[in-house]
Amino acid sequence: HQRKVLMYISVGVGIRTFQGQSLFLLDDLFRFARLSNVNIYGFNPAGLGASTAATDYLRMLAANTGGRATVDTNSFDEGVIQMVRESASYYLIAYQSSNAKADGRFRKIDVRVDRPGVTVRTRSGYNAARDAKVDAAKSQPPAVATAISGLLPRSDVQMQVVAAPFAIPGRSGAALAIVANVHQPTPKVRTIDDITLVTNAYGPEGEPRGTQSQTATVVMQPTPDEPIAQFEVLSRIDLKPGHYNLRLAAHSATLDKTGSVYYAVDVPDFAKDAVSLSGIVLSASGIASAGNEALTSLIPVMPTTRREFIKSDEVTAFMCVYQHAKGTFESVQLDVRIVDDHDAVKFHAAETIAADRFDATRSVDHQFNLPLADLFPGPHLLTVEATNGKNAARRDVRFVMR
């Protein structure tokens, strides 16, 4: 709870720049700063020539975190002196709020003293606790809860994650197919490890929207030529349409260590969009996987996080094409392209999906092999576009040829 200072030197940005999702991120910044007792002190190097909008931004940062903004001046000595003075001596005051509502709202704090000539500088308020429908922390191991709740991801267990949304037949929501690639030091002897993968989903304002836990048993063999062992854990979480921030944590029982990854994802409204595409998953051999039963009812291939390939690899891309839940079916034009890092088209295929191919789930599976043998080393972008009259949907996947 020690007072901490962030000295922020910037010409600032116009407050009107913050709209939509960026406003939520700014609100998160203030909330995390207040929870961590971080006070932001802004210094505008533009001095007297700074714009009003930019200086207002620095004032806003200071006002919401208990700091001070040094603006509209060409001399910064006094601002630095005040920053040091305020951090050298301060009071910690606690009180119990009479408002017991766990609504997550911001509550303003106003501290006054009866001593003449004194200016009180405090944090502007705090965010009340949220009464979440799903309190993931209660059912998760302490190490996992800590890894997920941190301001930054935890790297004790290294991992990378991909997530792809797919429609759920007969439901308005969608399922996220999740693949987590976990990296561990190669054991010296045959080792059986239980990996617990926890996924928490949060809405734009940080409200919990769901949680999923998957425990997979992994068998690791000693391989002296490969110092790092890799394996993939498959999981799934069902969500309603919208934008989500995922926080995933993997705990190794053998190492007693936990790592985490933060991941932003958009879940389309497959039932309402005239034409839409699921996420694209790539399937390739080379990495052992566990928890395969989590996705068998959702997709017919085994997805991977691998995005680096050689010409001899056999890689399959899988996705679904959807039409809205009401009305008659129409034909859909599907366009597949692969371009290199110079935007040169290295592969192009077009196909018309006839209306009668859409089944009762209002979807069509589409699977194709990547022509890796025809590609040269370097980064590439796979793009799939689906058009239905004036309606269009697009998905992209980046990969690298070695």
N, C-alpha and C positions, 0 to 999 in steps of 0.2 A: 504493500500500500504506500510505498515511498513515492513522493512527488517526483515526477519525471518531466523533462523538458525536451521538446522537439523544436529546434531552431530552424525555421523554414524561410529560406531566402528565395524570393520569387517575385516577378512582376505581376503575378496573379493571372486570373482568367475572368472573363465576364460571367457573372452569376447566371445569365440567361443561357449559357452553354449547357447548364445542367438541366436535362429533361429526361423524362421516362426512367429507364433503368439507371442512368447515372445519378439521378436524385436518390434512388434507393441506396446506391453505393456510398454516396455522400453521407446519408443518414447512418449507414453502418460504420463509416469512419468516425463520426461523432460518438456513436454508442460504444465502440471499442475503445476509443480514447478515454471516455469517461470511466469505463470499467477498469482500465489499466492505469488511471490517474496520470494520463499524459497531457501536458499543457502545451499548446502550440503557440509559439511566439513568431509572428510574421514580420519579415523585414523586406521592404520594397526597394530594390537598388535603383529603380527609376526615379526615386526622389520626388521632387516637386512636379516633375513632368508626367507623373503616372495618371492613367485614366481613372475616373471615379469608379467605374465598374470593377476594375482590377483591385483597387484598394478596398472596395466593399467586400470582395471575396476574402481578403486577408483579415479584415475585421470580423467577418462571420466565423472564420476558423478559430480566431482567438476567443470570441464571445461564447462559442459553444464548448470550449475546452478549458476555460479558465486562464488563458494566456493573455498576451497583449500584442497589439499590432503597431509597429513603428512604421508609419506611412506619412506622406506629405511633408517630408523633411529630407535635407541633404546631409544631416548629421545623425549618425546612428549610435554614438557613444552612450547617450542617455538611455536609449532603449536596451542596450546590452547591460548597462549597469543595473537597470531596474529588473531585468530578467534574472541576473545573478542574485540580487538582493531578495527578490521574492522567493527564490528557491532555497536561500540560505536559512530563512526563518519563516515558519508557517505553522498553522494549527490544523489538527485533524479533529473534526467534529462529527459525531454520529448521533442519529436520532431514529426513533421508530415512527414510521408513517401511520397516521390514523386511517388512511385509505388502504384497505386490504384487498382491493380488486387486483387480480393478476391479469391485467388487460394489455400489458406490454407497452403502454403509452408513455410518452415523455412527460415528466413532471418537473415543473420549474421550481428552482430553489432561490430564495432571496434572503441573504444574510445581512443583517444590519447591526451596527454597534452604536452605543450612545456617547462615544468619545468624539468631541469636535475635531475637525481637520483630518479625519482618518478616512481613507478610501479602502473599501473591502473588495478584494478580487477573489472570486470563487468560481467553481464550476457552475454552469448555468442550470444544471438539473441532472436528472437520472432517468433511465428507462425502467419502468416497473417490470416485475417478472411476468412471464407469459404462462398462462394455464393451458399448456399444450395437450391436445387430445392424445398425442403419442409422445410420451416422455421416454425417448430412446435411452437416455443416460441411466435410468433406473434398472434396465434389463441388460446393460452392457458391462463388461469387465472394466474396472477403473482405468487400466492402461488404454483400452480402446476409447473410452469416453474422453480421456485427456487428449489423445491424438486427434480426435474429431473436433473437439471444442477449441483447439488452439487457434491463435490468430494466423499462424503460418503452418503449412503441412509439416509432418514429422518424418524424418528420413532414416530412423533407426532400422527400418525394413524398407528397402527400396522397391518401388513398384511403379508400373505405368498402367493406365486404364483406358479402355474404349467403351463407349455405350451407344447403342443404336435403338431407336424407338420402333416398335411394331404394333399394329392395331390388334386389339383383342376382339375376336368375333362376338357380336351380340352385346358389346359393351361400348360406352362412350370413351372410356379411358384407353390407355396404351400401356404396353409392357416395355421396359428397358432391358435389352439384353446386354449384360455387363460381363466384360472379360478383364480380369486383373492379372497382369504379369508380375510375379513376385521374384525378386532376386535375393539369393542367399549365398554365403560362402559354401563351396562344395565340401561336404563332410569327408572325413578320413575313413569312415566306415559306413556301411549301409545304415541309413537313418530313416525312421518313420516319423513324420512331423504332422501335427494337426494345425491347419491354418484356418483361423476364424476371420472371415471377411464380413465386415459390417458396412452397410450403406445407409446413410441418412439423407433424406431429401428435404430441402428447405425452399420456401417460396421467396419471392422478391424482397420481402421485408424481414426475412430471417425466421419466419414461422415454420415449425416442423410440419411436413406434409406426408411423412411416411418413413418407415425403417425396415430393413431387411437384413437378416443375419444368415450366413452360410458357413458351415464348418466342413472342410474337405481334408481328407487324409492323403498325404503325399509321401511317396517312397523315393528317397534320394540315394543314388549309388555313388561311390567314390570314383571320381574321374580326374586324375592328376593333371591331364592336359587342359582341363577347363576349370579355372579357379572359381568361377561363378556359376551356380546352379540356377536355372530358370524353370519355372512351371507356371501354368495359368489356372486360375480359379474362376469358374463360371458362376454367375448369379443372375437374379432377375428381381426387379421391383416394379410394381404396377402403380401408375400415376395418372391423374387427370390431365387434360391438355393445359399447357402453360409453360412458363420459364422456371427452371429449377437450378439451384446450386446443390450439387451432390458433394457429400463428404464421405469418403471411403477410407476405412482403416483395416489393415491386415495385421493380425497378431500371430506370431510364431510361438507355439507352445515349447518347442525344443530350445529356441534361443531366448525365450521369454522377452521378446522385443516386439515393438509395434511401430508400423509406419502408416502414413496417411497421404491421401491425394485429394485435392479439391477440383471439381469438374463442373462446368456450366453446360446445361443442355436444354434444348427447346423440345417440348412434346407437342406435335401437331394435333389438330382436331380432325382426325381421319374421317369421322362420320359426317362432318359438315363441309369439308373442302371438296370442290368439284373433282379435282384430281390431286393426288398426293403420293408421296414416296416414303417408304420406310427408310430407316438408316441402312447404309451399305455395310455388310460384314464381309471380311475376307477370311477364307479358309485355306490353311497351308500346313503341311507337316513340319516337324522339327522341334516342337516344344510340347512336353507332356502337359496334360490338362487333368483337372479334377473338378468334381461337382458337375459333371456333364449332364446329369439328369435334370438340372435346373432349366435347361433350354430345349430339351428334346421335343416338348409339346409346342414350342414356339417357332423354331426354325429347323430345317432339315440338314443343316451343315454345322460343323464344329468351328466356331469363330476363333480368331486369334488376334493378338495385338501386334503381331509382326508387321512391319512396314518397310523392311529392308530385304531385298531378294536378289538372287542371281538368275542367270538365263535358264538354268536347268530346273529351277523351282516350278512346281505346279501349284498355281494359286487360282482359287475360284472365288468369284464375287457373287453374293446373293442379296436380293432385295425383293420387296413386294410393291406392286402398283395398286393403288386403291382408287375407287370412285365413291362419291358421297352416298349416304345411307338412303336417300330418297330419289325417286325419278328413274328414268330409263337409262340403260347403259349406252355409252358411246365408245367408238374406237379411240385408242390413245396412241399417239406417235411417240416412240421411245428412241432417244438419241444417245449413243455412248461414244465418248471421246477420251483419248489419252493424249496429253500434250507434255512436252518437256519443259525445262526451265527457260527456254527461249520462246515459249508459246507456239512452237512448231507442232502441228498435229501428227502424231505418230500412229494413231489408230482411230478409225471412225467406223461405226456400224449403226445403221438405222433399221428400225423394225416397227411395223404397225401391229398393235395388239387389237384384234377384232373385238367388237362388243360382246359377242357370244362366248368369249373366253373367260369373262368374269363370272365367278361362281356365286353361290349363296352368301359367301362372306364378302362379296363385292371386291374381291382382290384377285390378282394374278401373280404367281411366283415367277421371278425372273432370275436365272442363274447363267453365268458365262465364265469362261476361262480367260485370264489375262494373257495377252500375247507377249510374254516376257522375253521369249527368244528373239523377238524383233526389236527389242529396245536396247539402247546404249546406256552405259553408266551415267548416273546423275539423278536428280529429283524429277518426279513426274506427278501429274495430277489427273486422276480419273474423275470424269464428270458424267453424270447420267441426268438427262432432262426428259421429262414427260409432259406432253402438251395435249390438250383437249379443247380445240377451238381457241378461245382467248385465255383459257386457264392453263397454268404451267406450274411445274414443281421441279426442283433441282436438288441433287446431292453431290458432294465432292469427297474424294478420299485422296490424300497425298501418300506417296510411297517413293522409295529410293531404290535404284538399281546399282548393285555393286559389281 
